[in-house]
Amino acid sequence: MHPLKQYLSEVEEAVQDFAERVGASRQTLYRIIAGIQAPKPALARRIVEATGGAVTLDMLYGGDAPDSADIISLNPRSDEPLLDHGRLKLALAVVVNHLRPNGADLSPPDTMDVAAEAAANTFAALSKVTTRRGPARLEQALRPVIEEILKECGGSPGPSALDRGAEMAAQLYLQSGDRQRSL
């Protein structure tokens, strides 16, 4: 019997209730229990925490638990697209120029290169720890990068401005890709 199924039986908790507690679908847990799929590292960590350690990573992965480096790896999943640094750099430059305070010094020329790399690495790292996908995860990766650049320019936009800026940068990035594919 799968350790998670055994745990749920012992504590008399329904799969649906446990799924809600760990932020997963009931179907995902059934596939894990049936041995059809292994949990993603972030879900595995939530399962271990929700069971108080009664179900361990080794139990979930059949003795082949990923080490902590795999759980927080910066390498994107093989099915994740790599971000185009040039398009990302352009989207960041447009948004930062739009949000920076009037009269604020422009960032040094290589700032946008570094920012694009930071956003791409953050996007890849988030594939291991978030359920957000596509534009939502891109926005999640862009927001802190935009915030730090604006702080360096002497600006300090509020949370809603940063959210709008990240959304705008993600839209610009995705739109420029759509145009390139249609050519």
C-alpha positions, 0 to 999 in steps of 0.5 A: 500500500502506498505510504500516503494512502496508508497515512490517510487511512490511519488518520481517517482523512479523505483524499479530497480533504487532504488535497485541499490542505496541500493545494493539489487536485484530488486526481493528482493525489490519486495518480501519486497513490497509484504510482502513475506519477511522482509528486513535483518537489514542491508538492512533495514538500507540502505532503511531508509537512502536512503529514507531520513527517509521517510520509517522507520524501523517500517514501514518496519517491520510492527511495529515490528522493531528490536532494535539496539541490534538485528541489530548488534547482535553477534548471528549468524542467525539460518541458519549460520553454527558455525565455528569449533574453533579447525580448525580455530585455526590451520588455523590461526597458520599456516598462522601467522607462515608463515607471521610473520617476521623471528626471531619474537617471537611466540605469547603466547600459548593462543593467537590462542585460543583467535584469533579463538574466535575473528574470529568466533564472527566476522564471526557471526556478519558479517552475519547481516551487509554484503552480503558476504557469505562462504569463502569470509566472512570468509576471511573478518573475519580473516583479522583483526585478522591476522593483529593484531596478526602480529602487536604483533609479531613485523610485519606489512605486507602490505594489499596484504599480509594480503589479501593473508593470510586471503585467505590462512587461509580460504582455510586451514579451509575449506579444513580441514573440507572437509577432516574430512567429507570424513573420 
